[in-house]
Amino acid sequence: MRKRVMALVWGILLVLMTACETFAAAVPQEDTPEYKIGFYAFDCYHM
């Protein structure tokens, strides 16, 4: 019985989380520093 209740609660939470829309435009844009990264071209790994 308790497992069914917990499954129902989790199911409702998952449905609510997927139903809420989020947009990147709503997040304030901040200046970020330029990052330098290293890249090693390894044969057959990046394909």
VEXZADREN-48343 format. One record per residue: residue number from 1; z, x negated, y of N, C-alpha, C in turn. Coordinates in nm, 4 decimals, m for minus. Atoms other than C-alpha are relative to their C-alpha. Layout:
N
+-----+----------+----------+----------+----------+----------+----------+----------+----------+----------+
| num |      n.Z |      n.X |      n.Y |     ca.Z |     ca.X |     ca.Y |      c.Z |      c.X |      c.Y |
+-----+----------+----------+----------+----------+----------+----------+----------+----------+----------+
| NUM |        Z |        X |        Y |        Z |        X |        Y |        Z |        X |        Y |
...
+-----+----------+----------+----------+----------+----------+----------+----------+----------+----------+
! end
This chain:
47
+-----+----------+----------+----------+----------+----------+----------+----------+----------+----------+
| num |      n.Z |      n.X |      n.Y |     ca.Z |     ca.X |     ca.Y |      c.Z |      c.X |      c.Y |
+-----+----------+----------+----------+----------+----------+----------+----------+----------+----------+
|   1 |   0.0000 |  m0.0832 |  m0.1193 |   0.0000 |   0.0000 |   0.0000 |   0.0000 |  m0.0871 |   0.1250 |
|   2 |  m0.0082 |   0.0861 |  m0.1177 |   0.0956 |  m0.2757 |   0.2425 |  m0.1287 |  m0.0794 |   0.0191 |
|   3 |   0.1264 |   0.0732 |  m0.0100 |  m0.2241 |  m0.4664 |   0.1615 |  m0.1081 |   0.0873 |   0.0623 |
|   4 |   0.0995 |  m0.0912 |  m0.0570 |  m0.4319 |  m0.1614 |   0.2486 |   0.0213 |   0.0181 |   0.1504 |
|   5 |  m0.0300 |  m0.0149 |  m0.1424 |  m0.2564 |  m0.1195 |   0.5817 |  m0.0426 |  m0.1255 |   0.0760 |
|   6 |   0.0392 |   0.1248 |  m0.0651 |  m0.3058 |  m0.4853 |   0.6673 |  m0.1522 |  m0.0149 |   0.0040 |
|   7 |   0.1460 |   0.0061 |   0.0020 |  m0.6718 |  m0.4666 |   0.5636 |  m0.0588 |   0.0942 |   0.1041 |
|   8 |   0.0461 |  m0.0951 |  m0.1006 |  m0.7167 |  m0.1620 |   0.7848 |   0.0223 |  m0.0546 |   0.1409 |
|   9 |  m0.0293 |   0.0590 |  m0.1314 |  m0.5498 |  m0.3353 |   1.0808 |  m0.0980 |  m0.1123 |   0.0307 |
|  10 |   0.0953 |   0.1096 |  m0.0205 |  m0.7658 |  m0.6456 |   1.0355 |  m0.1407 |   0.0531 |   0.0220 |
|  11 |   0.1327 |  m0.0603 |  m0.0177 |  m1.0763 |  m0.4299 |   1.0021 |  m0.0183 |   0.0580 |   0.1392 |
|  12 |   0.0068 |  m0.0566 |  m0.1350 |  m0.9992 |  m0.2464 |   1.3253 |  m0.0085 |  m0.1108 |   0.1037 |
|  13 |   0.0048 |   0.1127 |  m0.0931 |  m0.9324 |  m0.5750 |   1.5049 |  m0.1369 |  m0.0666 |   0.0014 |
|  14 |   0.1319 |   0.0615 |   0.0066 |  m1.2599 |  m0.7221 |   1.3833 |  m0.1057 |   0.0861 |   0.0672 |
|  15 |   0.0960 |  m0.0903 |  m0.0641 |  m1.4549 |  m0.4152 |   1.4945 |   0.0176 |  m0.0027 |   0.1511 |
|  16 |  m0.0243 |   0.0039 |  m0.1439 |  m1.2892 |  m0.4217 |   1.8363 |  m0.0458 |  m0.1318 |   0.0613 |
|  17 |   0.0407 |   0.1301 |  m0.0530 |  m1.3543 |  m0.7938 |   1.8803 |  m0.1516 |  m0.0122 |   0.0071 |
|  18 |   0.1450 |   0.0090 |  m0.0034 |  m1.7229 |  m0.7581 |   1.7956 |  m0.0601 |   0.1010 |   0.0965 |
|  19 |   0.0518 |  m0.1009 |  m0.0912 |  m1.7619 |  m0.4515 |   2.0163 |   0.0147 |  m0.0415 |   0.1460 |
|  20 |  m0.0204 |   0.0452 |  m0.1380 |  m1.6328 |  m0.6278 |   2.3299 |  m0.1062 |  m0.1031 |   0.0349 |
|  21 |   0.1037 |   0.0925 |  m0.0419 |  m1.9137 |  m0.7978 |   2.5160 |   0.0582 |  m0.1041 |   0.0941 |
|  22 |  m0.0396 |   0.1073 |  m0.0903 |  m1.8615 |  m1.1293 |   2.6862 |  m0.1262 |  m0.0658 |   0.0526 |
|  23 |   0.1152 |   0.0613 |  m0.0634 |  m2.0985 |  m1.2975 |   2.9255 |   0.0412 |  m0.1319 |   0.0624 |
|  24 |  m0.0293 |   0.1301 |  m0.0584 |  m2.1142 |  m1.6575 |   3.0369 |  m0.0021 |   0.0068 |   0.1521 |
|  25 |   0.0072 |  m0.0122 |  m0.1453 |  m2.1933 |  m1.5427 |   3.3909 |   0.1354 |   0.0407 |   0.0590 |
|  26 |  m0.1302 |  m0.0432 |  m0.0489 |  m1.8418 |  m1.4010 |   3.4186 |   0.0966 |  m0.1172 |   0.0160 |
|  27 |  m0.0862 |   0.1178 |  m0.0068 |  m1.6912 |  m1.7496 |   3.3805 |  m0.0377 |  m0.0796 |   0.1249 |
|  28 |   0.0335 |   0.0772 |  m0.1193 |  m1.6645 |  m1.9437 |   3.7060 |  m0.0575 |  m0.1361 |  m0.0368 |
|  29 |   0.0666 |   0.1264 |   0.0290 |  m1.8937 |  m2.2445 |   3.7117 |   0.0680 |  m0.1131 |   0.0755 |
|  30 |  m0.0660 |   0.1147 |  m0.0588 |  m1.7293 |  m2.5792 |   3.7757 |  m0.0895 |  m0.1219 |  m0.0172 |
|  31 |   0.0748 |   0.1238 |   0.0133 |  m1.8787 |  m2.9205 |   3.8348 |   0.0606 |  m0.0837 |  m0.1123 |
|  32 |  m0.0462 |   0.0827 |   0.1102 |  m1.8554 |  m3.1282 |   3.5206 |  m0.0609 |  m0.1384 |   0.0136 |
|  33 |   0.0553 |   0.1356 |  m0.0100 |  m1.9017 |  m3.5024 |   3.5004 |  m0.1142 |  m0.0194 |  m0.0994 |
|  34 |   0.1072 |   0.0322 |   0.0932 |  m2.2074 |  m3.6504 |   3.3373 |   0.0566 |  m0.0860 |  m0.1117 |
|  35 |  m0.0489 |   0.0724 |   0.1159 |  m2.1314 |  m3.7693 |   2.9882 |  m0.1120 |  m0.0851 |  m0.0570 |
|  36 |   0.0951 |   0.0867 |   0.0668 |  m2.3062 |  m4.0610 |   2.8249 |   0.0373 |  m0.0043 |  m0.1472 |
|  37 |  m0.0255 |  m0.0014 |   0.1436 |  m2.3437 |  m4.0425 |   2.4507 |  m0.0890 |  m0.1023 |  m0.0671 |
|  38 |   0.0804 |   0.0918 |   0.0786 |  m2.4723 |  m4.2800 |   2.1899 |  m0.0715 |   0.0758 |  m0.1101 |
|  39 |   0.0788 |  m0.0654 |   0.1040 |  m2.7415 |  m4.1851 |   1.9427 |  m0.0618 |  m0.1070 |  m0.0874 |
|  40 |   0.0589 |   0.0936 |   0.0941 |  m2.8460 |  m4.3745 |   1.6330 |  m0.1012 |   0.0757 |  m0.0846 |
|  41 |   0.1056 |  m0.0664 |   0.0771 |  m3.1788 |  m4.2731 |   1.4809 |   0.0039 |  m0.0492 |  m0.1448 |
|  42 |  m0.0115 |   0.0322 |   0.1419 |  m3.1128 |  m4.2733 |   1.1076 |  m0.1087 |   0.0767 |  m0.0752 |
|  43 |   0.1121 |  m0.0633 |   0.0691 |  m3.4158 |  m4.2014 |   0.8857 |   0.0472 |   0.1131 |  m0.0908 |
|  44 |  m0.0186 |  m0.1189 |   0.0850 |  m3.4179 |  m3.8579 |   0.7174 |   0.1335 |   0.0718 |   0.0265 |
|  45 |  m0.1278 |  m0.0667 |  m0.0251 |  m3.0774 |  m3.7653 |   0.8634 |  m0.0147 |   0.1102 |   0.1045 |
|  46 |   0.0137 |  m0.0952 |  m0.1095 |  m3.1880 |  m3.5794 |   1.1773 |  m0.1164 |   0.0955 |  m0.0197 |
|  47 |   0.1161 |  m0.0860 |   0.0248 |  m3.4751 |  m3.3917 |   1.0151 |   0.0409 |   0.1230 |  m0.0753 |
+-----+----------+----------+----------+----------+----------+----------+----------+----------+----------+
! end
